[in-house]
Amino acid sequence: MRALVTGGSSGIGASICARIVADGGTAISLDVNPPAAGAGAGFVACDVTQEAMVVAAVAEATERLGGLDRAFLNAGIGGVGAIMDLTAEAWDTMHAVDLRGVFLSLRESARAMLAGDGGSIVVTSSISGSLADRRMSHYNSAKAGANHFARIAAAELGPRGIRVNVIAPGTTQTPMAATTDETLPGYRAAVTARTPLGGFGDPDLVAEAAVGLSNMRWVTGQILAADGGVSLSSPIDVEDFLPAEAKPWMAVAGDVER
């Protein structure tokens, strides 16, 4: 596997790189920051919002890899802000990274793959792309756009030998989510309680799903939630309103095996 990973120097991206290397492949991170020493992945500096940088970085990564057959478009940012308080700058910055960055990275990766034997592209989105989270309109709408763009890309590029799919994590323990323990007391416990498989999102588990999805040769245009089942939560689920004695069959699941 010869793969580039945007945003591959930390969080889910770093776990994707590590998984590829562990499986015997070669990975290059396209990021504004270099990976940690000894990460095992190569590095090309790249800001995914800048077209010229993306064009040059994908070309350099492809040359160093000796071709490209996998691309994991993982670069992204997050943020919180009520609609009435959001600035146009905050909106534009979010969409520049989380949607424009996906477009530019996908276009260039596909061009590189078309010069070879095709390949597989996996976009890291979020379950928030299909949810209505208050105070996250800029983030959720950018992820929704990335989801739909990826499906259109799958339809356009499939006949040319390129599969395009989406991995949609839930809340995951990454640098992006690291501040929630301070800013949102109780958030981690609430998310954990709503996750059927137990625990909080783990980057290595999301990476396992992303790399696995990239290898599925008869799958394209799909959005796979890698969230431990947290997106199954419903605010009108009758189970939440039943007394404990009415559900003796329930057992508390432990953390998913890592």
C-alpha positions as CSV (number, residue, x, y, z in Angstrom):
1,M,0.0,0.0,0.0
2,R,1.4,3.4,-1.0
3,A,-0.6,6.0,0.8
4,L,-0.8,9.7,1.6
5,V,-2.6,10.9,4.7
6,T,-3.6,14.5,5.0
7,G,-3.5,15.6,8.6
8,G,-1.4,12.5,9.2
9,S,0.8,13.9,11.9
10,S,-1.5,13.6,14.9
11,G,-4.8,12.1,16.1
12,I,-6.7,9.8,13.7
13,G,-4.3,10.6,10.9
14,A,-1.3,9.5,12.9
15,S,-3.1,6.3,13.8
16,I,-3.9,5.7,10.1
17,C,-0.2,6.1,9.2
18,A,0.8,3.8,12.0
19,R,-1.7,1.2,10.8
20,I,-0.5,1.3,7.2
21,V,3.2,1.0,8.3
22,A,2.3,-1.9,10.6
23,D,0.6,-3.7,7.7
24,G,3.7,-3.4,5.6
25,G,2.7,-0.3,3.6
26,T,4.3,3.1,3.1
27,A,2.7,6.3,4.3
28,I,3.4,10.0,3.9
29,S,1.7,12.6,6.0
30,L,0.7,15.9,4.4
31,D,0.3,18.2,7.3
32,V,1.2,21.7,8.5
33,N,3.2,20.0,11.3
34,P,5.7,17.1,11.0
35,P,4.9,13.8,12.7
36,A,6.4,12.7,15.9
37,A,9.9,11.3,15.8
38,G,10.0,7.6,15.0
39,A,6.4,7.6,13.7
40,G,7.4,5.6,10.6
41,A,5.7,7.9,8.1
42,G,7.2,10.3,5.7
43,F,6.3,14.0,5.7
44,V,5.5,16.7,3.2
45,A,4.5,20.1,4.5
46,C,1.0,21.1,3.3
47,D,-1.9,23.4,4.1
48,V,-4.9,21.7,2.5
49,T,-6.6,25.1,2.0
50,Q,-3.9,26.3,-0.3
51,E,-4.4,24.9,-3.9
52,A,-0.7,25.3,-5.0
53,M,0.5,23.6,-1.9
54,V,-1.8,20.7,-2.3
55,V,-0.9,20.2,-5.9
56,A,2.8,20.3,-5.1
57,A,2.5,18.1,-2.0
58,V,0.5,15.4,-3.6
59,A,2.9,15.3,-6.6
60,E,5.9,15.1,-4.2
61,A,4.3,12.4,-2.1
62,T,3.4,10.4,-5.2
63,E,6.9,10.6,-6.6
64,R,8.5,9.6,-3.3
65,L,6.0,6.7,-2.9
66,G,6.6,5.5,-6.5
67,G,2.9,5.9,-7.2
68,L,-0.3,6.3,-5.3
69,D,-3.0,3.7,-4.6
70,R,-4.5,5.0,-1.3
71,A,-5.4,8.5,0.0
72,F,-6.8,9.2,3.4
73,L,-8.2,12.7,3.5
74,N,-8.1,13.3,7.2
75,A,-7.1,17.0,7.7
76,G,-9.7,18.9,9.6
77,I,-10.5,21.3,12.4
78,G,-13.4,21.7,14.8
79,G,-15.1,24.5,16.7
80,V,-18.1,25.6,18.7
81,G,-20.2,28.7,18.3
82,A,-23.9,29.6,18.3
83,I,-25.2,30.8,14.9
84,M,-25.9,34.3,16.2
85,D,-22.4,34.6,17.5
86,L,-20.5,33.1,14.6
87,T,-18.4,35.4,12.4
88,A,-18.1,35.0,8.7
89,E,-14.4,34.4,9.2
90,A,-15.0,31.5,11.5
91,W,-17.5,30.0,9.1
92,D,-15.1,30.4,6.1
93,T,-12.1,29.0,8.0
94,M,-14.1,25.9,9.0
95,H,-15.3,25.3,5.4
96,A,-11.9,26.1,4.0
97,V,-10.3,23.2,5.9
98,D,-13.1,20.7,6.2
99,L,-14.6,21.0,2.8
100,R,-12.4,22.9,0.4
101,G,-9.4,20.9,1.7
102,V,-11.2,17.7,1.0
103,F,-12.0,18.8,-2.6
104,L,-8.5,19.9,-3.4
105,S,-6.9,16.8,-1.8
106,L,-9.3,14.4,-3.5
107,R,-8.9,16.0,-6.9
108,E,-5.1,15.8,-6.8
109,S,-5.1,12.3,-5.3
110,A,-7.4,11.1,-8.0
111,R,-5.3,12.7,-10.7
112,A,-2.3,10.8,-9.3
113,M,-4.2,7.5,-9.2
114,L,-5.4,7.9,-12.7
115,A,-1.8,8.0,-13.8
116,G,-1.5,4.5,-12.4
117,D,-3.9,1.7,-11.8
118,G,-6.6,3.6,-9.9
119,G,-7.0,3.2,-6.1
120,S,-9.0,4.0,-3.1
121,I,-9.8,7.3,-1.3
122,V,-11.2,7.5,2.2
123,V,-12.5,10.8,3.6
124,T,-12.6,11.3,7.3
125,S,-15.8,13.1,8.1
126,S,-17.9,12.8,11.2
127,I,-21.3,11.5,12.4
128,S,-22.0,15.2,12.9
129,G,-22.4,15.4,9.2
130,S,-25.8,13.9,9.6
131,L,-26.8,15.4,12.9
132,A,-28.2,18.7,14.0
133,D,-25.8,19.7,16.8
134,R,-26.5,23.1,18.3
135,R,-23.5,25.4,18.3
136,M,-21.8,23.4,15.6
137,S,-23.5,24.6,12.4
138,H,-20.3,25.5,10.7
139,Y,-18.6,22.2,11.5
140,N,-21.7,20.0,10.8
141,S,-22.5,21.7,7.5
142,A,-18.9,21.3,6.3
143,K,-18.9,17.6,7.2
144,A,-22.3,17.2,5.5
145,G,-20.8,18.8,2.4
146,A,-17.8,16.5,2.5
147,N,-20.1,13.5,2.8
148,H,-22.1,14.4,-0.3
149,F,-19.1,15.5,-2.3
150,A,-17.4,12.1,-1.6
151,R,-20.5,10.3,-2.9
152,I,-20.5,12.3,-6.1
153,A,-16.8,11.6,-6.5
154,A,-17.5,7.9,-6.1
155,A,-20.0,8.0,-8.9
156,E,-17.7,10.0,-11.2
157,L,-14.5,8.2,-10.5
158,G,-15.7,4.6,-10.1
159,P,-15.7,3.9,-13.8
160,R,-12.1,5.0,-13.9
161,G,-11.0,2.6,-11.2
162,I,-11.1,4.8,-8.1
163,R,-13.3,4.0,-5.1
164,V,-14.3,6.8,-2.7
165,N,-15.8,6.2,0.7
166,V,-16.2,8.1,4.0
167,I,-15.3,7.1,7.5
168,A,-17.5,9.0,10.1
169,P,-16.1,8.9,13.6
170,G,-18.0,10.0,16.7
171,T,-16.2,11.9,19.5
172,T,-12.7,10.6,19.5
173,Q,-9.7,11.2,21.8
174,T,-7.7,13.5,19.6
175,P,-6.0,16.8,20.1
176,M,-9.1,18.4,18.7
177,A,-11.2,16.9,21.5
178,A,-8.7,17.3,24.3
179,T,-10.2,20.5,25.6
180,T,-13.7,19.2,26.1
181,D,-12.9,17.8,29.6
182,E,-12.2,21.4,30.7
183,T,-14.8,23.3,28.7
184,L,-17.6,20.8,29.0
185,P,-17.6,19.0,32.4
186,G,-19.5,15.7,32.2
187,Y,-19.3,15.5,28.4
188,R,-17.0,12.5,28.3
189,A,-19.1,10.5,30.8
190,A,-22.3,11.3,28.9
191,V,-20.9,10.2,25.6
192,T,-19.5,7.1,27.1
193,A,-22.8,6.2,28.7
194,R,-24.5,6.6,25.3
195,T,-22.0,4.4,23.4
196,P,-23.3,0.8,23.1
197,L,-19.8,-0.7,22.7
198,G,-18.7,1.3,25.8
199,G,-15.8,3.7,26.2
200,F,-14.8,6.9,24.4
201,G,-13.6,7.1,20.8
202,D,-10.1,5.7,20.1
203,P,-8.0,6.9,17.2
204,D,-6.6,3.4,16.6
205,L,-10.0,1.9,16.3
206,V,-11.1,4.5,13.8
207,A,-7.9,4.0,11.8
208,E,-8.6,0.2,11.7
209,A,-12.0,0.9,10.2
210,A,-10.5,3.5,7.7
211,V,-7.8,1.2,6.4
212,G,-10.2,-1.7,6.3
213,L,-12.7,0.3,4.3
214,S,-10.0,1.4,1.8
215,N,-9.4,-2.3,1.1
216,M,-13.0,-3.2,0.2
217,R,-12.9,-3.6,-3.5
218,W,-16.6,-3.8,-4.1
219,V,-17.6,-0.9,-1.9
220,T,-17.8,2.8,-3.0
221,G,-19.8,5.8,-2.2
222,Q,-20.5,4.6,1.4
223,I,-20.4,6.4,4.7
224,L,-19.3,4.1,7.5
225,A,-19.9,5.3,11.1
226,A,-16.9,4.2,13.2
227,D,-18.3,5.5,16.5
228,G,-18.9,2.6,18.8
229,G,-22.6,3.0,18.1
230,V,-23.0,6.4,19.8
231,S,-25.0,7.7,16.8
232,L,-27.6,5.1,17.5
233,S,-28.7,7.2,20.5
234,S,-32.2,8.6,20.2
235,P,-33.8,11.4,22.3
236,I,-37.2,9.6,22.1
237,D,-35.9,6.1,22.9
238,V,-38.5,4.6,25.3
239,E,-35.7,2.5,27.0
240,D,-34.5,5.7,28.7
241,F,-37.8,6.1,30.4
242,L,-38.4,2.6,31.7
243,P,-37.7,1.8,35.4
244,A,-34.8,-0.5,36.1
245,E,-37.0,-3.4,37.1
246,A,-38.6,-3.4,33.6
247,K,-35.3,-4.2,31.9
248,P,-33.5,-7.0,33.9
249,W,-31.9,-8.3,30.7
250,M,-29.7,-5.3,30.4
251,A,-26.0,-5.8,31.1
252,V,-23.4,-3.1,31.2
253,A,-20.9,-3.6,28.4
254,G,-17.2,-3.1,29.1
255,D,-14.9,-1.2,26.8
256,V,-14.5,-2.7,23.4
257,E,-11.3,-4.7,23.1
258,R,-8.4,-2.6,21.9
